[in-house]
Amino acid sequence: MITAEGLTKRFGDKTAVQDVSFTIRPGTVTGFLGPNGAGKSTTMRMIVGLDRPTSGRTTVNGQEYRKLRAPLSEVGVLLDAKAVHTGRTARNHLRAMAATHGIPASRVDEVIDLAGIGPVARKRAGKFSLGMGQRLGIASALLGDPHTLILDEPVNGLDPEGVRWVRQFVRHAASEGRTVLLSSHLMSEMAQTADHVIVMGRGRVLADAPLPELVRSWTTNSVLVRTPRAIELASALEGPEVEIVTTGPETLEVNGIPASRIGDVAAAERIALHELTPTTGSLEDAYLALTGESVEYRSSVENPEEIS
């Protein structure tokens, strides 16, 4: 379990993290989201002792990271896949890590196979592609068979097979009772992987909730309706909790009433329906709603089609 209590970090007159508190529980994949500059990386660095908090504290399984007796065997960390000796082969890099942490050499071969870097294990890390560098970083994080995993953008640079492998691996790790903290900018991937989500913006926690609850709270469900008698149907559906937007001569977007009720009203009024499609909000929709005011650098053109 990872906990943060009143975590604050200042760099000079800039506050990167402000009074952040959360608990990341074992047995779940917790997604860590936020725009650039939100404070995610600084928070993860404080968890593993790379940055010292200005105030507050963070612990892993009840202890500060710097006080752990065998940190590599308790916490697997991927914060910067490039943080390797570029002149060493992947195998020698892992062997050196194992030797300095009292980990059996046999474990090196296990993580090489697990991360899928066997074909390049004897190649110097400095020659690795971005994707293979990520796999080596993941292998390093797994070397001590830790109970807690902290992975910052682990799918960065991976091909579709690699992305799927990371997703399946972290889901399996959580199913074994491990604690998994996963940061990513890929909303579609996070939606398939995370059980719980923490969203940060401008150094603060904006949301901390199970993923389905977060999506329900920050998005709206609607129903797309297509009918040649759109005006009549809109009139029949009117009500205090119903919002109707005309999106075309024969199409309506209806909020506040389920598709089944719309179908019943249309049948009662003998109005033909050509389409009745419920749409639900996504994690991306919820994320954008939450962080809209927290983005430091925003594109000047919202619609890329407007760029000529």
C-alpha positions in Angstrom: 0.0 0.0 0.0 1.2 3.5 -0.8 0.0 6.5 1.2 0.6 10.2 0.9 -0.3 12.6 3.7 -0.3 16.3 3.1 2.4 16.0 0.5 3.8 19.4 -0.6 6.9 20.1 -2.8 8.3 23.5 -3.6 11.1 24.4 -6.0 12.1 27.9 -5.0 8.9 30.0 -5.4 7.2 27.4 -7.5 4.8 24.9 -5.8 4.9 21.6 -7.8 2.7 19.6 -5.4 0.3 21.1 -2.9 -1.2 19.3 0.1 -1.7 16.0 -1.7 -3.1 13.0 0.2 -4.2 9.6 -1.1 -4.1 5.9 -0.4 -3.2 3.3 -3.2 -4.4 -0.1 -2.1 -3.1 -3.5 -3.0 -5.1 -5.7 -5.4 -6.0 -2.8 -7.7 -4.4 -1.0 -10.6 -4.5 2.7 -9.8 -4.2 5.1 -12.7 -2.4 8.3 -12.1 -3.5 11.0 -14.6 -3.0 14.7 -15.2 -1.7 17.1 -17.8 1.9 18.0 -18.1 3.0 20.0 -15.1 0.3 18.6 -12.9 2.8 17.2 -10.4 2.5 13.5 -11.1 6.2 12.8 -11.7 7.3 14.9 -8.7 4.8 12.9 -6.6 6.2 9.6 -7.8 9.7 10.8 -7.2 8.8 11.7 -3.6 7.3 8.2 -3.1 10.6 6.6 -4.0 12.8 9.1 -2.2 14.3 10.8 -5.2 12.8 14.2 -4.1 12.4 15.2 -0.5 9.0 16.7 0.4 8.9 20.3 1.6 6.2 19.0 4.0 4.0 16.0 4.5 5.1 12.4 4.1 4.7 9.3 1.9 5.1 5.7 2.8 5.1 2.3 1.2 3.6 -0.5 3.3 3.9 1.8 6.3 7.5 2.8 5.9 9.3 5.7 4.1 11.0 4.4 1.0 14.5 5.3 2.3 14.0 3.2 5.4 13.1 0.0 3.4 15.7 -2.7 4.0 15.5 -4.2 0.5 13.8 -1.5 -1.7 14.2 -3.3 -5.0 12.5 -6.4 -3.6 9.7 -4.3 -2.2 9.1 -1.6 -4.8 9.6 -1.9 -8.5 10.0 1.5 -10.2 10.0 2.7 -13.8 10.4 6.5 -13.9 13.0 6.9 -16.6 13.7 4.0 -18.9 16.8 5.9 -20.2 18.5 5.7 -16.7 20.8 2.8 -17.7 24.5 2.5 -18.4 24.4 2.8 -22.2 27.6 0.9 -22.7 26.3 -2.2 -20.9 24.3 -5.0 -22.5 20.8 -5.4 -21.1 21.8 -8.7 -19.5 24.8 -7.1 -17.8 22.8 -4.1 -16.6 20.3 -6.5 -14.9 23.2 -8.6 -13.5 24.8 -5.6 -11.9 21.5 -4.6 -10.4 20.9 -8.1 -9.1 24.4 -8.4 -7.6 24.2 -5.1 -5.7 20.8 -6.0 -4.2 21.4 -9.7 -3.3 19.1 -11.0 -6.0 19.9 -14.5 -7.5 21.4 -14.3 -11.0 18.7 -16.8 -12.1 16.1 -14.0 -11.7 17.8 -12.0 -14.5 16.9 -14.7 -17.1 13.4 -14.8 -15.7 12.7 -11.1 -16.2 14.5 -11.0 -19.6 12.0 -13.7 -20.8 9.1 -12.0 -19.0 9.8 -8.6 -20.6 10.4 -10.1 -24.0 14.0 -8.8 -24.5 15.7 -12.1 -25.0 16.7 -11.4 -28.6 18.5 -8.2 -27.6 19.7 -9.2 -24.2 23.4 -9.1 -25.4 23.0 -5.8 -27.2 24.2 -2.6 -25.6 21.4 -0.6 -24.0 22.5 2.5 -25.8 21.5 1.0 -29.1 18.0 0.1 -28.0 14.9 1.5 -29.6 12.5 3.4 -27.5 10.2 0.4 -27.1 13.0 -2.0 -26.2 14.4 0.6 -23.7 10.9 0.6 -22.1 10.9 -3.2 -21.9 14.4 -3.1 -20.2 13.1 -0.6 -17.7 10.1 -2.8 -16.9 12.5 -5.8 -16.5 14.5 -3.7 -14.1 11.4 -2.9 -12.1 10.5 -6.5 -11.9 13.9 -7.8 -10.9 13.2 -8.0 -7.2 9.8 -9.6 -7.7 8.3 -6.6 -5.7 4.9 -6.4 -4.1 4.5 -2.7 -5.2 4.9 -1.4 -8.7 5.3 2.3 -9.7 5.3 2.6 -13.5 5.5 6.0 -15.2 4.3 5.8 -18.9 5.3 2.2 -19.3 3.7 1.8 -22.7 5.6 4.8 -24.2 7.1 3.7 -27.5 5.7 0.1 -27.3 4.1 -1.5 -30.3 0.5 -2.8 -30.0 1.7 -6.2 -28.8 3.8 -4.6 -26.2 1.0 -2.3 -25.0 -1.3 -5.3 -24.6 1.5 -7.2 -22.7 1.8 -4.3 -20.2 -1.9 -4.2 -19.7 -2.2 -7.9 -19.1 0.8 -7.9 -16.9 -0.3 -5.2 -14.5 -3.8 -6.7 -14.4 -2.3 -10.0 -13.4 0.0 -8.3 -10.8 -3.0 -6.7 -9.2 -4.9 -10.0 -9.2 -2.0 -11.4 -7.1 -2.6 -8.8 -4.5 0.2 -6.4 -5.6 -0.1 -2.6 -5.4 0.1 -1.0 -8.9 0.5 2.7 -9.6 0.4 3.4 -13.3 0.8 6.7 -15.1 -0.1 7.2 -18.7 -1.4 9.7 -21.2 -3.2 7.1 -23.2 -6.8 7.4 -22.0 -8.2 4.5 -24.0 -5.5 2.2 -22.6 -6.0 3.4 -19.0 -9.8 2.8 -19.4 -9.0 -0.8 -20.1 -6.4 -1.2 -17.3 -7.2 0.8 -14.2 -9.7 0.0 -11.5 -9.2 3.3 -9.6 -8.1 6.7 -10.8 -6.3 9.6 -9.2 -6.4 12.8 -11.3 -4.0 15.7 -10.6 -4.0 19.2 -11.9 -1.7 22.1 -11.0 -0.2 20.2 -8.1 -3.5 19.2 -6.4 -5.7 16.1 -6.4 -8.8 16.8 -8.5 -10.4 13.4 -8.2 -9.7 10.1 -6.4 -12.4 7.5 -7.2 -13.1 4.1 -8.8 -12.9 4.5 -12.6 -16.7 3.8 -13.2 -17.7 6.2 -10.5 -15.4 8.9 -11.9 -16.8 8.6 -15.4 -20.4 8.7 -14.1 -19.7 11.8 -12.0 -18.0 13.8 -14.7 -19.8 12.8 -17.9 -23.4 12.7 -19.2 -25.1 9.9 -21.0 -27.2 10.9 -24.1 -29.3 9.2 -26.8 -28.9 9.9 -30.5 -32.3 9.8 -32.2 -32.9 10.0 -35.9 -36.5 10.3 -37.2 -38.2 12.1 -40.1 -40.5 13.8 -37.5 -37.8 15.1 -35.2 -39.7 18.3 -34.2 -42.8 16.4 -33.2 -40.8 13.9 -31.2 -38.9 16.6 -29.4 -42.1 18.2 -28.4 -43.5 14.9 -27.1 -40.3 14.3 -25.0 -40.2 17.7 -23.3 -39.9 17.7 -19.6 -38.2 19.4 -16.6 -35.3 17.0 -16.6 -35.0 16.5 -20.3 -32.5 18.4 -22.5 -32.9 18.1 -26.3 -30.5 19.4 -28.9 -31.3 19.4 -32.5 -28.2 18.3 -34.4 -29.7 18.0 -37.9 -33.0 18.1 -39.8 -33.8 14.6 -38.6 -31.5 14.1 -35.6 -31.8 14.9 -32.0 -29.4 14.5 -29.0 -31.5 13.7 -25.9 -30.2 13.9 -22.3 -32.0 13.0 -19.1 -34.2 10.2 -20.4 -33.2 6.6 -21.3 -33.5 5.2 -24.8 -36.3 2.8 -23.8 -38.5 5.7 -22.7 -37.8 7.6 -25.9 -38.9 4.4 -27.8 -42.1 4.2 -25.8 -43.0 7.8 -26.4 -42.3 7.5 -30.1 -44.5 4.3 -30.3 -47.3 6.0 -28.5 -47.2 9.0 -30.9 -46.8 6.7 -33.9 -43.5 8.3 -34.8 -41.1 6.2 -36.8 -37.6 5.9 -35.5 -34.7 5.3 -37.9 -32.0 5.3 -35.2 -32.0 5.2 -31.4 -28.4 5.0 -30.1 -27.4 5.4 -26.4 -24.0 7.0 -25.9 -22.0 6.9 -22.7 -19.3 9.2 -21.4 -15.7 7.9 -21.5 -12.7 8.3 -19.2 -11.3 10.8 -21.7 -14.4 12.9 -21.5 -14.2 12.8 -17.7 -10.5 13.6 -17.7 -11.0 16.7 -20.0 -13.9 17.9 -17.9 -11.8 17.6 -14.7 -8.6 19.1 -16.0 -9.9 21.8 -18.4 -8.7 24.6 -16.2 -5.5 22.8 -15.2 -3.7 22.6 -18.5 -0.7 24.8 -18.6 -0.2 24.8 -22.4 -3.4 24.7 -24.5 -3.6 24.5 -28.3 -4.8 27.8 -29.8 -7.1 26.0 -32.3 -9.6 23.5 -30.7 -10.5 22.0 -34.1 -7.6 20.8 -36.2 -9.8 20.9 -39.3 -9.6 24.7 -38.9 -5.9 24.7 -39.7 -5.3 25.3 -43.3 
